[in-house]
Amino acid sequence: MSTVSVIVEYDVKKAHLDEFLALIRGHAARTKANEPGCLQFDVLKPQDSGLATKVFLYEKYVDQAAFQAHLDGPQIAKLRASNYRAMQDGSRPVMLDPAEGA
């Protein structure tokens, strides 16, 4: 089985940026602490100040089953129950595969 990696790009409303970051950082910490299949979960901000309202997540799981457990689990349920969607103008997940020969 191969690992599963995903990047999620959020376009956050400027007025809610600090609140969103606190919420998503808590989600990342809970995921890393409580989901043994989570290998990495980073919350990232662009260096480019022109992209100040963008927030990126980089997540890596041991396999597809671990990723699906995350999607179905209590950490994501808690996030979905919050008002995090109202704080953003959209999100875009991108599933990643290792580049062959890299």
Contacts in CASP RR format, 6 or more apart in sequence:
PFRMAT RR
TARGET T0000
AUTHOR 0000-0000-0000
METHOD contacts of the structure
MODEL  1
MSTVSVIVEYDVKKAHLDEFLALIRGHAARTKANEPGCLQFDVLKPQDSG
LATKVFLYEKYVDQAAFQAHLDGPQIAKLRASNYRAMQDGSRPVMLDPAE
GA
1 62 0 8 1.000
1 63 0 8 1.000
1 64 0 8 1.000
2 63 0 8 1.000
2 98 0 8 1.000
3 39 0 8 1.000
3 60 0 8 1.000
3 61 0 8 1.000
3 62 0 8 1.000
3 63 0 8 1.000
4 60 0 8 1.000
4 61 0 8 1.000
4 62 0 8 1.000
4 63 0 8 1.000
4 64 0 8 1.000
4 66 0 8 1.000
4 67 0 8 1.000
4 95 0 8 1.000
5 58 0 8 1.000
5 59 0 8 1.000
5 60 0 8 1.000
5 61 0 8 1.000
5 95 0 8 1.000
5 96 0 8 1.000
5 97 0 8 1.000
6 57 0 8 1.000
6 58 0 8 1.000
6 59 0 8 1.000
6 67 0 8 1.000
6 93 0 8 1.000
6 94 0 8 1.000
6 95 0 8 1.000
6 96 0 8 1.000
7 56 0 8 1.000
7 57 0 8 1.000
7 58 0 8 1.000
7 59 0 8 1.000
7 93 0 8 1.000
7 94 0 8 1.000
7 96 0 8 1.000
8 56 0 8 1.000
8 57 0 8 1.000
8 59 0 8 1.000
8 91 0 8 1.000
8 92 0 8 1.000
8 93 0 8 1.000
8 94 0 8 1.000
9 54 0 8 1.000
9 55 0 8 1.000
9 56 0 8 1.000
9 91 0 8 1.000
9 92 0 8 1.000
9 93 0 8 1.000
9 94 0 8 1.000
10 20 0 8 1.000
10 24 0 8 1.000
10 54 0 8 1.000
10 55 0 8 1.000
10 56 0 8 1.000
10 57 0 8 1.000
10 88 0 8 1.000
10 90 0 8 1.000
10 91 0 8 1.000
11 53 0 8 1.000
11 54 0 8 1.000
11 88 0 8 1.000
11 89 0 8 1.000
11 90 0 8 1.000
11 91 0 8 1.000
12 20 0 8 1.000
12 21 0 8 1.000
12 53 0 8 1.000
12 54 0 8 1.000
12 55 0 8 1.000
12 87 0 8 1.000
12 88 0 8 1.000
12 89 0 8 1.000
13 53 0 8 1.000
13 87 0 8 1.000
13 88 0 8 1.000
13 89 0 8 1.000
14 52 0 8 1.000
14 53 0 8 1.000
16 86 0 8 1.000
16 87 0 8 1.000
16 88 0 8 1.000
17 52 0 8 1.000
17 53 0 8 1.000
17 55 0 8 1.000
19 87 0 8 1.000
20 55 0 8 1.000
20 84 0 8 1.000
20 87 0 8 1.000
20 88 0 8 1.000
21 43 0 8 1.000
21 45 0 8 1.000
21 55 0 8 1.000
23 79 0 8 1.000
23 82 0 8 1.000
23 84 0 8 1.000
23 87 0 8 1.000
24 43 0 8 1.000
24 55 0 8 1.000
24 57 0 8 1.000
24 79 0 8 1.000
24 84 0 8 1.000
25 43 0 8 1.000
27 75 0 8 1.000
27 76 0 8 1.000
27 78 0 8 1.000
27 79 0 8 1.000
28 41 0 8 1.000
28 42 0 8 1.000
28 43 0 8 1.000
28 57 0 8 1.000
30 75 0 8 1.000
30 78 0 8 1.000
31 38 0 8 1.000
31 41 0 8 1.000
31 59 0 8 1.000
31 70 0 8 1.000
31 75 0 8 1.000
32 38 0 8 1.000
32 41 0 8 1.000
34 74 0 8 1.000
34 75 0 8 1.000
35 66 0 8 1.000
35 69 0 8 1.000
35 70 0 8 1.000
35 75 0 8 1.000
36 66 0 8 1.000
37 61 0 8 1.000
37 62 0 8 1.000
37 63 0 8 1.000
37 66 0 8 1.000
37 69 0 8 1.000
37 70 0 8 1.000
38 59 0 8 1.000
38 60 0 8 1.000
38 61 0 8 1.000
38 66 0 8 1.000
38 70 0 8 1.000
39 60 0 8 1.000
39 61 0 8 1.000
39 62 0 8 1.000
40 58 0 8 1.000
40 59 0 8 1.000
40 60 0 8 1.000
41 57 0 8 1.000
41 58 0 8 1.000
41 59 0 8 1.000
41 60 0 8 1.000
42 57 0 8 1.000
42 58 0 8 1.000
42 59 0 8 1.000
43 55 0 8 1.000
43 56 0 8 1.000
43 57 0 8 1.000
44 55 0 8 1.000
44 56 0 8 1.000
44 57 0 8 1.000
44 58 0 8 1.000
45 52 0 8 1.000
45 54 0 8 1.000
45 55 0 8 1.000
45 56 0 8 1.000
46 52 0 8 1.000
46 54 0 8 1.000
46 56 0 8 1.000
59 67 0 8 1.000
59 70 0 8 1.000
61 67 0 8 1.000
61 70 0 8 1.000
70 76 0 8 1.000
END
